[in-house]
Structure formats: structure tokens, C-alpha cells
Amino acid sequence: MELADKKMGGYIERFNQMTMSMDISQLSLGLYDGAMGLCIYFYELAGLTSERKYKMTANKLFNDTVNRITYNLEINPSNGLTGICMAVNYMIDAGYMEGNPNHILKSYDDRIIQLLLFDKLLESNPSIDRIQTVLGSLTYLTARLQNIRLSRNERQVMQGVIIELLNKTESLHIDKFTEPESFSVTAYFIPYYLQLLQRMYQLNFYNCKIEKIVDGLSPHILRLYPLNKANRLSLCAAMRELNAIVGGIPGWDRHIELLKHDLDTHQIIHEFRNKDITFNRGLCGFYYLLRKTGVKREYNDLFIHKIANSDVWDHVFEKNNVYILPFSLYNGALGVILTYLHIVNRSDAMMFFDKAIGQYV
């Protein structure tokens, strides 16, 4: 692995130098593909390397990004207000910055709630993308509800919004169960939905309704057997986590074992094409899901080799590359580098995606 480490070390150093000298105004504000994701990247990098220059870069990026936020942003978790607030909430929680999120995020929380309630996002036959925008925003609110210092009124308002929008989602005639054509951490709707239900259930304020929703979903879920093996793992991981929280959902233990039965992890890793290494649709996302099923160190060397030897790195430094978005946490080099460093340095520790990005998958 020495050669892979040396190669990746060179890529990371060159990438960081390029990134630290770029004009941030070229980027959108968002978490998945924009400036807020870049802020998190440098805060995480500072934590991993103890390099002061990365912390200083992160602070400057954050201040510049916050100054560009406006209230007319959309609320999607990708490039909108929800993702930006999720990032800020994470950075405070992780100790990268000081402050009370209930004060810092108050006006933005109010704006998100206003848009959820009054913009009729779930009216007029909404698309799956729009529904996932709403669910992403609800998942952000579940993250905020974990803060024990929320006022009683703020807590009740957030809970009421989640309940209303969840009920609206359940009343829609939509196909929740179609598998995406290729692997994606974010585009497979049913694992995404099960994650939200799990987080709501842990907050213990609407559990009877959630149990009824799960009962209604269950016959359909027990017929699912995704063709893409990485998507199969995604469904398996989401079912496993919800089943552990709710407890003893009829038929789920058996189906989880069925989904896991012929998953040859070594083969799946090799099936990812050379350039498919990003978090959202590639190898790094598969690593994240694999950890959620309890597999940790066994395949680390293979992940390191595949990431370091990807042809993507030949294109990251090009101005008009078509293979990867360099400054993207979900779809580009940022998420890949953080995943690689996690594997190399602390594969048993909680991953950044577990805490922050995991809120949306």
C-alpha cells in the first residue's frame, strides 16, 4: 500500500493547493456540491492533520459563504438552505466552531418551516425529486430536535411540521419502490424514506403513526430484491437500522438475510468502474454503506488501491473535466479524499458522513 499512499498523498497536496487558491465565488453555496461542503472538507482536514492552515482556510471559507446566504434560496439539501443549515449544525456539534445553534440557525429554521408549510411543495402531482427535497428538510428538522436546549415552543412547531408533511407524503400516490438504474446513495427513494422514519421514531413523538406506515410499506418492501447489488446493500442497511429501532417487524429479519445472502463484497467493489469512486454514485458511497452493515476493516486495502489508482485523478486538475466535480462533497474529489483519509487514519471511528451526510441517506 506504500505506493498507493504516496500517490494519493501527492494528489491530495496538489488538490489542496489548487483549492486554497481558488475564487470561492465561483461555487454555489450548497452542501452537496458547493461552498458549504468545501468548508466541511477543510474543517475535517484540519482535524485529521492538525494543520493550522486548513483551519484558517475553513474559517475564511465559512465567513465568505455565510455572507452570501440569502432568504430566497430554495430549501433542498443539495444546494439550498436545508443543506447549508445541516452543515452549520454539524460544524457546531463537531466543535469546529463555537455558538448555540438555536440562536445561529433560528431565522433560517423559521424560513425553512415557512417554505415547507406555505409553498405547497407537495401539491400538483409533485415529482420524486421534490418529495425528496421535502423529506431532506424534515430530516434536517429531526437533527435539530436532537438539541436538548430547544425551547418547548420551537420543539412543538418542528414536530408539528414533520407530522403534517409526513402525512401529506403518505397521502400521495407515488411509486416509492422503484430502484434507480445505477447505484446511488441519494436517489434510491425507499432507503432514503426508511432512514427518515428511523430518525423520527428515535425522537419518540409520533411512533404509533410510524408503526402504521411501516406496516403499510412492509408487504411491498418484502417483495423488493434490487438488481444492482450495491443498491441491494443500501436497502438492506436501511431495513436493518429501522428494524433494530422499531423492533421485530414481521418478516424483516428473514428478508434482510436474503438481501445479504449472495452479496460478494469483493466482487461488488471490483464491479465499480475505474472512474466511479465518488460518494453519491461510486465506491466511496459503497464503503459508507458497507460500514453500516458492520463490515469495517476487511476490504480497506482494496478500497485504498481502487481510489488511488482511479483514472479520475488525471482529470481532477483540468478546468473542463467531465468525469468528476472537483469541489463537490457528494459528487467529487472532496468526498473521495475524506473517505480515503478515513480509511487510512481511523476506519473504526465515526465517519463524517455518519453524522452529517448520513442525515440525508
N, C-alpha and C positions, 0 to 999 in steps of 0.2 A: 504493500500500500504506500510505500515511500514515494514512488513515482507519482501516484495519483495525488498525494498530499502536496508534493512540490508543485505539480501542475496547477492544482486548484489554488494554492497559495498565491501563485503568480497572477491567475485570473482575478482573484478577489482583490489583491492590491491594486491592479490596474483599473478594475471596475470602480473601486472606492475613490481613487484619484480622479477619474473621469466624472464621477457623480458629485464629488465635493466642489468641483469647479463649474458645474452646470448652472444654468439660469432656471431656478425653480418655477418661475412664472410660466414656463412652457408646459408645465404639468397641470392636469386637472387637480381638484382638491381632494379627491376621494381616497378611501381606504384601500380598495382592491388594486386600483391601477394608477393612483395619483400621489400627491404630495404627503398626505397623512400616512400612507403606507411607507413612504420613504422616511418619515420621521421615526416611525416604529423601528424600521430597519436599523437606523443609526443608534437609537437607544439600546436595542438588543445587542448590536455590535459592541457598543461601549461596555455593556455588562459582560460580554463574553471575553473581551480582550483587555479590559481596564485601560483602554487608550483614551486619554482626556480629549484628544482632537475629535473623536467620534461623538462624545457627549456634547461638546461645544457646537459641532455641526448640527446635531439633533435639536438642541435648544434654538438655534437660529432658524432652522427649517420650521420648527413648530411655531415660533413667533410670526414668521413671514406667512405661514399658512393660515393661522388664526385671523390675521389681519385681512385676509382675502375672503373670509366666510361672509355670506350674505343670507338674508332670510328668504330669498326667493329660490333657494336651492331645492331640488327635489329631495325626497326622503329615502331613496333607495340605499341599501348598504354598500353598493359598489362604488358609486361616485357622488353620492348625495349626503344629506345631513345625518342620516342614521349611522352610516359607517364612520363619519368623522367623529360623532359623539361616542360611538363604541370605542374608537381608538383613544380618545381622551380619557374615557372611563378606565380603560386598560392601563394607560400610562400612569395615572394616579395610583391605581391599585397596585401596580408593579413597583411603585416607589421611584419612577423615573422623574416625576415632578411632584411638587407639594400642592396641597389645596384640598378643599372639600368639594367633591363632585356635585353635591346637592346645591352648592352655590354657583359653581362654574357652569354647570350644564342646565340650570333652571330655565333660562329663557329658551334654550334650544329644545329642551324637553317639551315645553309648552307649545312650541312651534310644531314639533313632530306630532303631538297629540291633536293639535288643531287640524293639521292636514289629514290625519287618519280619520278624524270624525266628520269633517266637513267637505273634503274634496271628492267624495263619492268614488273612491278608488276601486271599490268592488261593485260598482253599478255598470249597467250596459254591457253585459257579457264580457267581463274582464279576461285578459289573456293570462296564461300561466305566469309569465314574467311579472305582470302587475300584481298577481296574487302573492308571488314570492317576495316582491317588494314590501307588501303589507306584512307578511309573515316575518321577514327580516326585521322590520320595525318593531313588531311585537316581541321578537326575541331580544332586541335591544332593551325593551322595557322590562323584560324578565331579568336581565342583567342588572338594571338599575334597582329593581325591587330587592335585590340581594343586599343592598346597602341598609344597614340597620338604623342609620340616622335619618332616613327619610321621615318627613312629618306624616302624621296619620292621614291628613287630607291628601297629600301627594300620593301616598300609597294607595288610598282608595280610588283616586282618579285613574292611576295607571292600571290597577286591577280591573276597573270598570271598562276601560278602553280595550284591554286584552279580551275580556269576556265578550264585549259587543262585536268586535272584529272576528273573533274565533267563531262565534255563532253565525255571522254573515258568511264566512268562508264555508262553513258546513252546509249552509243552505244553497250554495251554488252547485249547479250541475256541471261539474268539470271532471275531466279524466285525471285522477290523481296517480294512476298506477303505471302509465307508460314509461318504459325505460328509454333514456336517451340513446342515440345511435352509437356514441362512443363514451368512454369513461369521463365522468365529470364529478368533482366533489360537490358542486353547487347546483347543477342542472337536473339532477335526479330528484323529482319532487317528493316522493314518499319518504325517503330517509330524512330529507330536509324537514318535512312535516312532523315526523316522529320525534325528531330532536326538539322541536318546539314544545310538543306535548309533554315530553320528558321534563323539560325545564319548568314548565308550568306546574306539573304535578309535584315537583320538589318544593315549590313555593306554598303548596297546600291551601289554595284558596278557591279552587274550582274542581276538586278532584272527582266528585260524583259525575259531573258532566264529561270530564275527560275519560273516565272509565266507560261511559256510554259511547263516546266517539270511538274509542279503541274497539269496543265490542262490534260496532258497525263496520269498522275497517278490517277487522280480523279475517273474516271469510275471504276477502279479496287478497289480503296480504299472504295468506296461507296458500294461495294459488300462484304466487309470484316465484319465478325462477329466472332471474336475469341472464341473458345470453352472454353479456360481457362479464368476465369473471371478476374484474375489479369493481364493477357496479354491484355484482353479487355480494362482494365483501362489504360494500357501502350499506346495502340493505341489511346484511347480517349484523353489522356493528350497531346500526340504529335500533334494530329489533332487540338486540342483546341488552343495550343500555336501558331502553324503556321497560323491558320485561323485568330487569333487575330492580327497577324503582317501583313499578306498579305491583309486581309480584305474581307469578303463577298465571299468566294469561294462557288460557287453554290452547294447546297445540303449538305454542310458540317455541318451547324448548326443542321439540322434535324438528320443527321447521328450521330453526337456527342450525341444528346439527346437519340437516340435509343441505343447507346452503354452504356449509363449511366443508362438506364431505370430500369433494373432489377438487378442492382449491389447492393446486400445486403452486405454492408461493414462488418458488424458484422459477418455474415456467412463466408465471404471470409477469414477474419482473423483466424477464428476457423478452416478453412479447411487446413491451413498450418500445416503440421505435426510438432510434438514436436521438432524435431531437425532442421527443416527448418527455421532458423532465420537469415541467412546471408543477406548481401546487394544484391549480384548478383542474387541469386535464392530463396530468402526467405522473411521472414516477414519484415526485415528492408528495403529491396528494395520496398516492397509494401507500407510501411509507407512513403517513399520518394515520390512515385508516387501519393499517396493519397493527400499529401500536395500540389502537383502541380495542383490538381483539385479544390483546395480551401478548403478542409476539414482539420482542424488543431487539435483542442483540443478534439473533441468529443470522440475519441477512445483511448486517451492516456493511461488511466488506464489499458485497455485491452492489449495494446502493452507492457506496463511495466510488467504486470503479465505473459504474454506469454514468454517474453525474460528472465525474472528472473527465471522462472520455467522450462526452457528447459533442457532436459537431456544432451544437448551438453556440459554443464559446467562440467559434470562428466568426460568428455574426453579431454577437452582443455589442461589439465596439463599432459596428457600421452604422451610419446615420439612417439608412433606409432599409434596415433588415426586415425580412418578412417572417422570420421564424420565431421570434420572441420579443416581447415588450421589455426592454432593459429595466425600466424603472417601475416595474409592477410587482406588487407583493403576491398577487394571485396568479398572474399570467406571465411572469417574467423572472428576471435574474434575482430580484430581492428575495423572493420566497425560496428559490433554489439554494442560494447561498446560506440563508438562515437554517434551512433544513440540513444542508451539508455540515455546517458548523455544529449543529445539534447532535448529529450522528457521531461526529469525531470527538466532541468535547464532553457531552453529558447525555448520552442516549437514555439514561434511566430517569432523568429529570423531567419535570413538566415542560412541555413544548409551548412555544408562543402560541401556536395555532390551537392548542388545547384550551387556552384561557380566553383569547380574544377572537381569533378567526373561528374557533370552534363554536362560537355562539351562532354562527350563521350556517353551519353544515349539519 
